[in-house]
């Protein structure tokens, strides 16, 4: 079997596991009696991202080959995720969970072992490509894009799949037990994790390399990258990385409940957007895949600061369009536009930011600096932002049955205002050194 195809399948399954529940979990949590804890469920991903990828990275460097550790992590994550499904199954469709604390614990353990697999997937792919004489710059992007395809595929699956007394099937219409509103989404994720666990042990070996010389504990943990804060430019960059990271999980956590809440309004109850929130928001991931391919052009044409500004202001439009849209025509077009600009909002800062870090850091700390960048955005920033967003939503909205209803417009405009302030401040205070980008794809 073609090696790149095998790695693409690994990437597809890796993100398919996540796509099964990430954008639609909020709908089920409301039904299960955990609606006021939605922000915590998404914040948990940020909290474990602060330390678990680093710990698993040390294990992969010294003790267990990365492709095997990837499989073992998915085995554990899959078992705990299936545990979440089992608790929902015991409670029944449309019923509150009897032991909410245990459900949260199972979910936390599953996520704790899933989040490191994102980095392990990249490590395994890069190592296998290099071991087989392939060009990572040329050959890795198509492999990674298949991950986004996998994410979209399971989003569509849980959006359309349903189960009732007649059995299992697919539909775009109204159903009592659509996967996107039930605990069945966790079963899909758990099964895919177990499939990937088995698949990882068929991949080529990534033999461990013994590193010569003593490595300090600070270097092992990536702490030496913190010396970058001594430089004003880098300190500002990492601070703004955390501020932008506060936007990352807001729509993942609340776009689904927001769109679904329109089902409680008679004039919007039968609209496509209200009944297919997961499929509609998958346009965001499609945009993301396309925008990855656009970044090299924009970086060469406009430079890093402008590209980062595009991302920051795209978040303003991402939230603002949700605030002014509705599921009927022509209001639904604003939802579509919000999904389109998401690709710019998400990719343009994350990818160009990684390039900026690579350019500005000395070779000995490049990997650690990239880890610090991810910790500030997906760890610290995402955690604080998700919890803060949860407080805003809880202040303006409340659960009424299966729907989270209230003054959603004020919520989205609050998030848009935050992104606008961050964008304007970034434009005024951040001044990178003027130098050409010689290779934006490296």
N, C-alpha and C positions, 0 to 999 in steps of 0.2 A: 504494500500500500504506500502511496506517495507520502513522503515525510511531512510536507507542508499541509497536506490534507489531514494527516493525523493530528498535527498540532492545532489546526483550525477546528477540528472536532473537539479537542480539549478545551479550547477557548469558548466554543459554542456552548458546551455543557457548563463551563464555569459560570458564565453569566446567565444562562438559562435558570440555574438554581436560584439566583437572586431575583430575576424578573418575575418569578412565579408569585411573589408576595410583596415585593418592595413598594409598589405603587398602589396596591389595592388592600393592603393589610388594615388600613384605617377603617374601612367599611365594616370588616368583621369585628374589630376591637370594640366598636360602638355597640354592636349587637351583643357582644359577649360581656358587656358591663365594664369595659376598660376604655371607654371613649375619652375620659378625661386624662388618660395616661398615654395617648397616642404619641405625644412629643417625647416621652421617656423611651418608648420603643425604638424610635429613630435615634435618640441621643445615645442609647446603648451602643449603637454601631460606632459612633464617634469615640465613646469612652474606651472601648476595647481596642480601637485603632491606635490609641496613644501608646499602647505597650505590647499587644499581642503580635503584630507583624514583626516587631524587633526581636521578641523572644523566639518566634518560630524561625526567623532569619538566622539567628545564632545556631539553632539546632540544625538547620539546613546546611550551614557553612561547615559544621564540625562533625555532626553525628549521623544524620540521615540524608540520603540523596533527595534533592528537592522534589522530584516527580513522585517519589514514594511518600514523602511527608505530605505532599499535596493530597494524595489519596487517603492517607490516614486522617488528616484533618477533615476531609469530606465524610469519611466514615462516621466520625464522632458528631460532626455537625448534622449529618443526615439522620442519625438515630435520635438526637434531641429534637429535631424538627418534626419527625414522625411522632414523637412524644406529644408535641403541641397539637398535632392532628388528633391523636387518640383522646386527649382531654376534651377537645371539641366534640368528638364523636360520642363520648360518654354523656356530655351535656345535651346533645341533640341540636338539630337545626333551629336557629332563631332563639336559642336559650342562653342565659348567662352561665358563665363557667362557675363551677362550685368551689374551686380552689384557685383563685386568681394568682396568688403568690407563687404557687408551683408552676403555673403556666408561664409567668414572667421569668422564673428561674430557668425553665427549660429553653425558652426563647433566648435568654441571655447566653447560656452555654453554647447553644447552636451558633449564634452570631459570633461569639468569641473565637470559635474555631473556623468559621467561614471567612471572616475578614482577612486573616493572614494569607488565605489561598489566592487572593488577587495578586499579591506580590509574588507568591510562589509559582503561580502560572507563568508570569513574565520571566522569572528566573529560569524555570525549566525550559521555556521556549527559546530564550536567548542561548542557553547552554547547549541545547540540542542542535540548534541552527549552526552555532560556531563549531561544534564538534564535527559537523558534517560539511564544513567548508562553505557555508552559505553566508550571504550578506544580511546582517540583521536590519540594517537601515532599509534595505529594499524589500526583504522578505517578511519582516515582522508585521508592518501595518495591515496587510490583507488578512493576516491571521487574527490580529486584534479586532478588526472590524467584524469578523465572524462572531466575536463575543457579543457585540451589540446586536447582531442578528439573532443570536440565541436569546438575549434578553427580551427582544421584541416578540419572538416566537412564543415564549411562555406567557407574556402579557396577553397576547391574542388568545392563547389557549384558555387561560382562566377566565377571560372575558366572555368567551363563547360557550365554554363547556358547562353543562348542567346535569343534575341528577334528580330524578323524581321517582314516583312509584312505577313508572314504565321502564326505568333504567337510565342509562347514561347516553348523552347525545350532545349535539351542538346547536346553538341557536343565537340569533341576534335580537330576539324579542324578549318579552317578560317571562321570567321563570322564578319559582319560589326558591330554588336551590342552585343558583348560578355560583360557580366556584369563586368568583371575585367577591362575593358577599359572605362566604362561608369558610370554615376551617379546612376545606378541601384543598385550598391553595397551599397549605403547609405540607400536605401529603405529596403534592406534585413536586415541591421543592425537595423534600426529603428523599423521594425515590430517585430523582435526578442526581442528588449528592451520592447516593449509593452506587448508581451507575458509573459516575465519574471515579469513585473510589476504585472500582474494579478496572476501569479503563486505564487509570494511571499506571497500573502495574504491567501494562503491555507496552509502555513507552520505552524508548531507548534509555540506557543508563546515563546518569549525570554524575560521574565519579567525583568523589570529594578530593579536593586538593589540599595537601598539607602546606600551611603557610610558614615560611621560615622566619625566624626572629620572634622576639616577644612583642605581643600586642597588648597595650594597656587596656584596663577595664573601660576607660572613657572612650577609647577608639572602638572597642568591641560593641559598646552600646550606642555608638554614634554621637556621644556627648561632645566630642571635640568640635563638632559643627557649630556649637553654640557660640564659639568665638567670633562667628560672623556678625553677631549683634554689636560688636565693637565698631563696625563700619556703619555710618549713618544710613547710607543707601540701602544696605542689606537689612538693617534693623527695620527701616520703614517698609521694605518689601515684605518681610515676614509678618509684620503687624497688619498690613493690608491683606495679606494672604489669609490671616485668621478672620478678619472682618468680612472678606468675601466668602470664606468658608461658612459663615453664619447663614448664607443664603442657600447652601447646597441641598439640604434635605427638606426645606420648607414645603416645596411643592410635591416632593415624593410622599410626604406625610399627610398633606391636607388637600391636595388637588382632587383625589378620589372622593373623600367625604363631601367636599364642596360641590363637585359636579353631581354626585348622587343625591345631594340634598334637594335638588330641583324636582326629584320625583315626588316630593311632598307638596309641590305646587301644581294644582290642576292644569294650568295652561302649559306647563312644561313636562308633565308627567310622562307623556308618550314620546318625547323627543329622543333622538339617537344619542345625543351627548349625555343626557341624564341616565340612560339605561346602559350605556357602554363607556363608562368613564375610563376604564383601563385601556380599551382600544384607542380612544381619542388621545389619551396622554402618551400612547406609544409613538405618536408623531414626533414627540420630543426626542426619542431615541433615534428615530430615522434621521431627524435633523442633525443630531449629534454625529452620526456616522458620516454624513456628508460634509459636515464642517471640519472634521479631522483632515479631510483631503484639501480643504481650502486654506489652512493655516500657513503653509509655506509661502503661498502667493502673497497673502496679506502681510506677513512679516517682512518679506523682501521689499514690498511696496511702501509700507507705512512705518515699520519699526516696532519694537517691542512695546513701548509705552502706549502708542496709539491702539495697538491690538488689545492690550490689557484694558484700556479705557472702553473699547468696544464691548468687551465682556461685561464690565461694571454697569454700563448704561443699558446693555441688553437685559440685565436683571431688572432694571426699572420697568422696561416694557413687558418682561415676563410676568411680573406681578400686576402691573397696571392693566394689561389686557384682560387678565382674569377679573379684575375689579369692575370693568365696564361691560363685560360680555354677559350673554345669557344663552341657553341652549337652542333658542329659536332663531330663525333667520331674521335679520342679518347678524344678530348678536353672537351667534356661534362662530362667526368668522374671526372674532377677537380671540376666542379660545384657540382656534387654529393658528392664528398669528403668534399667540403666546407660545405654542409648541414649536413653531418654526424658529423663533428667536432663542429658544432654549439651547440650541446647538452652539450658537455664538456665546451665550452666557456661560455655558459649562466648559466648552472646549478652549475658547480663546484665552482664558486665564490659566487654566490648568496646564495646557500643553506649552503655551508661550512662557508661562512662569517656570516650567521645568527647563526650558531652553535658557532662560535668563540665569537661573541658578547654575546651570552647566557652564555658561560662559564666564560667570563672575567668580567661580570658586577654583582654588588650586586643585590639581589632580588628586592629591592625597585625601581630600575630604569631599569629593564630588558625590559619592554614594551617600555619605552621612548627611550632606546638605540636602540632597533630594528627599531623604527620609524626614528631615526637619521640615521641609516644605509640605510634605504630605501630612505630617503630624499637626502643623499649624492649620491647614485647610480642612482635611477630613477628620482630624481628631479634635483638637481644641475648638476651632471655629465652628465646625458642624455641631458639636455638642452644645455649646453655649447658644448658638443660633436656633437650634431645634427646640430647646427648652424655652427660650424667650418667645419663639413663635407660638408655642403651646400656651403660654400665659396670655398672649394676645388673643388667640382664638377662643380660649376658655372665657375670656372677659367679654367677648362680643357674641359668642354662640353657645348653644347648649344642645344636648341630645334630646330629641323628641321621638321616642320609638327607635326606628332604624336610621333616622336622619339627623345630621348635625346642622341645625338651622340657626339663623340669626343674622347679624349685620356683617355679612362676609365682605361687603365692599370696603368697609372701614379696615378690616384685617388686611386685605390685599393692598390698599393704599398706604397703610402703615409700613408694610414691607417694602413697597416701592419707594417711599420717602427715605427709608433707611439706606437703600441701595443708591439713591440719588445723592444723598449727603456723602456717602463713602466715595462715590465716583468723582464728585466735585473736589473733595479734599485730596484724593489721589492725584488729580490733575494739577492741583496747586502745589503740593509739597514733594511729590516724587519726581526726581530728576536723575534718570540714569545717565551714565557716561555715554557720550556720543561716539559710537564705533560701529562699523558695519557688521552685519550678521553674515558670516562667510558660509556657513552651512546650516541652514535652518532645520534640516531633517536629521541631524546627528544628535 
